[in-house]
Amino acid sequence: MTDSLATVQTIDDLRLAVREARLAGKKIGCVPTMGALHDGHISLVEAARRETDFVVVTIFVNPTQFGPNEDLAKYPRPLEADLDKCRAAGVDLVFNPDVESVYPSGDATFVEVPGLSEVLEGAHRPGHFRGVTTIVLKLFNMVLPDVAFFGQKDYQQQLLIRHLVDDLNVAVEIRTCPTIREPDGLAMSSRNAYLSPEERQTALALSQALKIAEQSLCDERQSPVEARVRMIEHLTSIPGLVLDYATVADAYSLKELDEASGEMVALIAARVGTTRLIDNLPISLRLPV
C-alpha cells in the first residue's frame, strides 16, 4: 500500500501519469466509479491491487446515463471522503474530470450494444445503457488500462461491457468481482444513503427474494417460472416497496427462462420510497445428464 495519492483532472495529465507507470513496467488497473465510494468499491480496488501494479480510480458522475426524472442533481459527491478512502486503500491515481473535459462542446458520438441494452434495466431506463457504454469506452480510451474491474451487483452493466470490449476489440481484460453485502444481506450501493432506517429494513426484501429463488431452483428443483412467481409474491407483499421486475434469466443472454439451465441469474429492481434499488444473484445448477 502507498501513502501517496495523485489526483488529476485533465486527460493530458492522466495520460502522462499512466504512460510513466507503463514505461516503468507496471501493469495498469482501472476501477471506474461515480464516487460516493463504499466497501463494494474498495473491494474492486483491492482486487486491482492484487492483479495490477498501478491502480487508477476514476470518479465521474456521468450525466448521459441519467434519465430526465432521475437523481443526477442529488447524486452524492463526497469527493474529499472518496479521496481519503482511495488513499487508505492504496490507490495510485484518481482521475476526477469535469463534464466539459469528458463531453466537450459538439460531442455527438454514442456507443450502444443493441438487444442486451434494451431489456430489464434498459427497458425501465431508456437510454441509460447508451450512456454507460459510451462513458466506459471513453474512460478505457483515456486510461488505456490492462485490466478493468466492475462489480457483479450491476450484473447487466458488466455483461454489456464485456460485449462492448469483445465486439470492438478493446485491449482490456474485464474482471467482475462479487457483490459486497451488509451483514444483513443488503447489497452495498451509493443509493443506500437515500434510505431512511425504515426504508432500509424494507430494502432487505430484495436479497430475501433472491434467496427464495435460489432455494426454489436448487433445493426444491422448481422451474424458473415457479421461482419467479415466488419472488414476485414475496416482494409484492412488502409495504412500501414497488416492484419494477423480478425474474430468472440466462446468465449470458439475460433471456427470461422457462426451463432451468446450468448458469442462471435472478435479477430484481424495485423502488423503496423514492430510491430505486437493484440486486441479483447468479445461480449455478448441475443438471442431470
Beta strands, then each sheet from edge to edge (+ up, - down):
strand 1: 6-8
strand 2: 28-33
strand 3: 54-59
strand 4: 93-95
strand 5: 147-151
strand 6: 173-177
strand 7: 241-250
strand 8: 263-272
strand 9: 275-284
sheet 1: 1+ 4+ 3+ 2+ 5+ 6+
sheet 2: 7+ 8- 9+
end
